[in-house]
Structures are given as C-alpha cells and as structure tokens.
Amino acid sequence: MTSAADQGRSPAELRAQLETLTTEAFRPELAEIDRLDTLEIARIMNGEDATVPTAVAAQLPRIAAAIDDIAARMSRGGRLVYAGAGTAGRLGVLDASECPPTFNTWPGQVLGVLAGGPEAMVTSAEGAEDSGELAAADLDALGVGEADAVVGISASGRTPYAIGAVGHARSAGALTVGLSCNAGSALAAAADHGIEIVVGPELVTGSTRLKSGTAQKLVLNMISTITMIRLGKTFGNLMVDVRASNEKLRARSRRIVSLATGAPDERIERALAATDGETKNAILTILGEVDAPTAEQLLGEAGGRLRAALEAARAR
C-alpha cells in the first residue's frame, strides 16, 4: 500500500521529487572520492559531520517547544512514541530502548514503532515505508490517543509511513512532532511541531544514515533526555532514576549516591539496602534524614521529583 500522496505517481515522478530534496543532492566535487586515500576520505567525512551540530542549533527553539509539550503530556501519564522507517525508525527504536535502564521509565512509556516491525531492525524492510495505512494500524495497535506524543522521523520528510503516523496520531488527539532533514517537508507540515535539521547533501549521495542520521540521533537524544529532566528523572545532572540491573549499574548507583550526598561508603550501603537499591530513595534518606518508608511516601507525593521531595523532607 502507498500513501494518498504517492498513489498514482509514476517512477519518473517519484524520481523527480527525490531530485528536489537536499538530502538526495549529488555533489560533483566528491565524484572521485573513491580515488583518495583512506585518511583523506576520513578527514572529509569528519569535516562533514562537524557541520551537523550547527544545523541542529538553528532549530533549538523548535526543539525546546516540542519538548515542553511532550513533557506536559507525559507528566499526565502519556507516552512518547517514535515512528519511522529504515534508519530513521531504527534510531527511534534505539532511543526508546535506552530509556528504561537510564531513566527507569515504566514499560511502554517510551516506544519506537518501526515500519516492518521488530524484524526490520536487522533485516531490511524498506517497502514498508510506503504505507501510511500501515503506520495508522501500528499506532492503533498501541491505542495511541490524546494523552500521547508521537514523533514521526524521516530524513527526506516525505516518507509515507512517518507522515501517516503523524497524521493518524493528530486525528486521534495526540501531540505530534515531525523530524526531518529537508526544509519545507510534508512531515513537518503535518505535525504540531515541525523540526527540520537541514544538513545538506550527504558524502555518499542519498545515504541518509550519515549526516541526516547523526542529526536525528542528536535531536532524539535531546527529546528523551530533556523530557526526562523535566519529569524529575534526574537530580541536577545525576541519573538518580537509573535502574541498577547489573554490576556496572549497581556501581554507578553507589557513585551517584556518593556524588549527591557526600556520605561515607558505609552509610551509602545502608541507605541502598534499606531502599532496595533505589538510588533516588537512598539519596533522600541521607539528605532528608528520613527513613526508607518516609522517603518512598515523600517521593510518591512529589510525583517522583527528588528535589521537591527533599524540600518536603526538610520542611517536616
């Protein structure tokens, strides 16, 4: 299936559309790059990558506005859903998968929906990107509604799957964000918040896993990380909601408690033992001078925000 926008278009018409996209532009000055030595190619590629943060910086006000609206939805119990195809969709899945261990998000709070399903993470399913109806069905399977925020991701900004996801989510009352790497994209126009990171033509023509992929990763890092900061998932710049599920993370948890409190190791171990290893709770028992049950109660009343719970503990 194809989107309504692409129905009836001939291959020649689709080719003509691609030729208008900055991300697909051919760079004649690099036409003989394969003749260069490896170090010179690496230098050129590194120089190309260095331009990406500047392109992201130009969109920071739009990114911040989108984050504030996403955080508002999530603070009321909503979810953050990334939707895309190919590299863009895989980056969304990657960002979503990193939220539980980093921020202790509850299952399903941050999700990545990929055209072609989970198998498309490792096996190409590029044809799936042509269906906006498939995107609508995928979001319906999740029950996406007005409490949620959906971020459609597409380097070209014309991918039917991403546009279909945003359009369907918006019709369901969800907040929508369109993240692309071309100006004047259909994806940005379809969303409540359009973010267009124009990184220019790629080193290898049309290979949008390069600068475009880097730009998307940087923006997704901002969306998830700053949203979690707004939701109280950090204390300053400390990951106090880290889920200590292995030895490395348990060591990190102890170090975070140490950095936050300055307490000796023995007291940190006692606090973590009393709070079943919950980093945030352990910090509160030490800094707020309360026992573990009180710390849990105060954090619950503060919506999990450690700074607010600490103020409440000190006011007791």
C-alpha positions in Angstrom: 0.0 0.0 0.0 1.1 3.6 -0.6 0.0 6.9 0.9 -2.6 9.1 -0.8 0.2 11.5 -1.6 2.1 8.9 -3.6 -0.8 7.0 -5.2 -0.8 7.3 -9.0 2.7 8.7 -9.2 5.0 7.1 -11.8 8.6 6.1 -11.1 9.7 9.1 -13.1 7.6 11.5 -10.9 8.9 10.0 -7.7 12.5 10.3 -9.1 11.8 13.9 -9.9 10.6 14.5 -6.4 13.7 13.0 -4.9 15.9 15.2 -7.0 14.3 18.3 -5.3 15.5 17.1 -1.9 18.6 18.5 -0.4 19.4 15.1 1.3 19.4 13.5 -2.1 21.5 16.0 -3.9 24.6 14.9 -5.9 27.9 16.5 -5.1 30.2 16.6 -8.2 33.2 17.7 -6.2 33.1 14.3 -4.5 32.7 12.3 -7.7 36.1 10.8 -7.4 36.3 10.3 -3.7 37.0 6.6 -4.2 40.4 7.6 -5.7 41.5 9.3 -2.5 43.5 7.5 0.3 41.6 6.4 3.3 42.9 9.1 5.7 41.8 11.8 3.3 38.3 10.3 3.0 38.1 10.1 6.8 39.1 13.8 7.0 36.4 14.8 4.6 33.8 12.8 6.4 34.8 14.1 9.7 34.5 17.7 8.4 31.1 16.9 7.1 30.0 15.5 10.5 31.3 18.7 12.2 28.6 20.7 10.4 25.7 18.8 12.0 25.6 20.5 15.4 25.3 23.9 13.8 22.3 22.7 11.8 20.8 21.4 15.0 21.5 24.6 16.8 19.4 26.5 14.2 16.3 24.5 15.3 16.8 24.7 19.1 13.8 26.9 19.8 11.5 24.5 17.9 13.1 21.5 19.6 12.6 23.1 23.0 9.0 24.0 22.3 8.3 20.4 21.3 10.0 19.0 24.4 7.9 21.2 26.7 4.7 19.9 25.1 5.9 16.3 25.2 6.8 16.6 28.9 3.4 18.1 29.7 1.7 15.1 28.1 3.9 12.6 29.8 3.5 14.3 33.2 -0.2 13.4 32.9 0.6 9.8 32.2 1.0 9.9 28.4 3.6 8.1 26.3 6.3 9.1 23.9 6.1 7.2 20.6 8.7 7.4 17.9 7.6 6.3 14.4 9.7 5.9 11.3 11.1 3.6 8.6 14.6 2.5 7.8 17.5 4.2 9.6 15.2 6.9 11.0 12.8 4.4 12.5 15.7 2.3 13.9 17.1 5.4 15.6 13.7 5.9 17.3 13.7 2.3 18.5 17.2 2.7 19.8 16.4 5.9 21.7 13.3 4.3 23.2 15.1 1.2 24.3 17.7 3.3 26.2 15.1 5.0 28.4 14.3 2.1 30.8 17.9 1.5 32.0 18.8 5.2 32.0 15.7 6.7 33.5 13.7 3.8 34.9 10.7 4.5 32.7 7.8 2.1 33.0 7.3 -0.5 30.3 5.7 1.2 27.3 6.3 4.8 28.5 8.7 5.4 25.6 8.2 3.3 22.5 9.7 3.0 19.0 7.5 1.9 16.1 9.4 0.7 13.0 7.9 0.2 9.6 8.0 -3.6 9.0 8.0 -4.4 12.7 10.8 -5.6 15.0 12.4 -7.7 12.3 13.2 -4.6 10.3 15.8 -3.7 12.9 18.1 -6.3 11.4 16.5 -7.2 8.1 15.7 -4.5 5.6 12.0 -3.9 5.0 12.3 -0.7 3.0 9.0 -1.4 1.2 7.1 -1.0 4.4 7.9 2.8 4.4 5.5 3.3 1.5 2.4 2.7 3.6 0.7 5.4 5.7 -2.1 2.9 6.4 0.4 0.5 8.0 1.6 3.3 10.3 -2.0 4.0 11.3 -2.6 0.3 12.1 0.6 0.2 14.1 -0.4 3.2 16.2 -4.0 1.8 16.6 -2.4 -1.4 18.0 -0.8 0.7 20.7 -4.0 2.6 21.4 -2.4 5.9 20.7 -4.7 8.8 21.9 -4.8 12.3 23.2 -2.6 11.6 26.2 0.3 10.6 24.0 3.0 12.3 21.9 4.1 10.9 18.6 7.4 11.9 16.9 7.5 11.0 13.2 11.1 10.7 11.9 12.1 10.8 8.2 15.3 12.2 6.7 13.5 13.1 3.5 10.4 14.4 5.2 8.3 12.6 2.6 8.2 9.0 3.9 4.6 7.9 3.8 4.9 5.8 6.9 6.2 8.7 9.0 3.7 11.2 7.5 0.9 8.6 8.0 1.9 8.1 11.6 1.8 11.8 12.4 -1.5 12.4 10.5 -3.2 9.5 12.2 -1.9 10.4 15.7 -3.0 14.0 15.2 -6.5 12.9 14.3 -6.6 10.8 17.5 -5.8 13.9 19.5 -2.1 13.1 20.2 0.6 15.7 20.2 2.7 15.3 17.1 6.3 16.2 16.1 7.7 15.9 12.6 11.5 15.5 12.5 13.1 15.7 9.0 16.3 16.9 7.3 14.8 18.9 4.4 13.2 22.3 4.5 9.5 22.7 3.6 8.9 19.0 4.3 5.5 17.4 4.2 6.2 15.7 7.5 6.9 19.0 9.3 3.8 20.5 7.8 1.6 17.6 9.0 2.8 17.9 12.6 2.0 20.2 15.5 5.8 20.8 15.8 7.9 20.7 12.7 11.7 20.3 13.2 13.8 20.4 10.1 17.5 19.9 10.5 18.9 20.8 7.1 22.4 19.2 7.0 22.8 19.3 3.2 23.8 16.6 0.7 25.5 13.5 2.0 29.0 12.4 1.4 27.6 9.3 -0.4 24.6 10.6 -2.4 21.3 9.7 -0.7 22.9 7.8 2.2 20.9 9.5 4.9 22.3 7.3 7.6 25.2 9.7 7.6 24.8 13.4 8.4 21.0 13.1 8.5 21.2 10.1 10.8 23.6 11.9 13.1 21.3 14.9 13.2 18.3 12.8 14.1 20.2 11.0 16.8 21.3 14.3 18.3 17.7 15.6 18.3 16.3 12.3 19.7 18.9 12.5 22.5 17.6 16.0 23.3 13.9 15.0 23.2 14.3 12.0 25.5 16.9 13.4 27.9 15.4 16.8 28.4 11.9 15.4 28.7 13.2 13.1 31.5 14.9 16.1 33.2 11.6 17.9 33.1 9.8 14.9 34.6 12.2 14.8 37.5 14.2 11.8 36.4 17.5 13.5 37.3 18.8 15.4 40.3 21.0 18.1 38.8 22.9 16.1 36.2 22.8 12.8 38.1 20.8 9.8 36.8 19.0 9.2 40.1 16.4 7.0 38.4 18.9 4.6 37.0 17.8 1.0 37.1 20.6 -1.0 38.8 20.1 -4.2 36.9 23.8 -5.3 36.6 27.1 -4.9 38.4 28.1 -1.9 36.4 24.8 -0.1 37.1 25.0 -1.0 40.7 28.4 0.5 41.0 27.1 3.6 39.1 24.2 3.8 41.5 26.6 3.8 44.5 28.7 6.5 42.8 25.6 8.6 42.1 24.5 8.5 45.8 28.0 9.4 46.8 28.1 12.4 44.4 24.7 13.6 45.5 25.3 13.2 49.3 29.0 13.1 50.0 28.2 10.4 52.5 30.7 7.7 53.5 30.5 4.3 51.8 29.1 2.6 54.9 26.1 5.0 55.1 25.5 4.7 51.3 25.4 0.9 51.5 23.0 1.1 54.4 20.8 3.5 52.6 20.7 1.4 49.4 20.0 -1.7 51.4 17.1 -0.1 53.2 15.6 1.2 49.9 16.0 -2.0 47.9 18.7 -0.4 45.8 16.6 2.6 44.7 19.1 5.4 44.1 16.6 8.3 44.4 15.2 6.9 47.6 18.6 6.3 49.1 19.7 9.9 48.4 16.5 11.2 50.1 17.0 9.1 53.2 20.5 10.6 53.6 19.9 14.2 52.6 16.4 14.4 54.0 17.3 12.4 57.1 14.2 10.3 56.8 13.7 6.5 56.9 13.0 4.4 53.8 9.2 4.2 54.1 9.0 8.0 54.6 11.3 8.6 51.6 9.0 6.4 49.4 6.0 8.3 50.6 7.5 11.7 50.0 8.6 10.8 46.5 5.2 9.5 45.7 3.6 12.8 46.9 6.2 14.7 44.8 5.5 12.7 41.6 8.9 11.2 41.8 10.8 14.5 41.8 13.6 14.2 44.2 14.2 17.9 44.6 10.6 18.6 45.6 10.6 15.5 48.0 13.8 16.8 49.6 12.3 20.2 50.2 9.3 18.5 51.8 11.5 16.3 54.0 13.4 19.3 55.2 10.2 21.2 56.0 9.0 18.4 58.3 
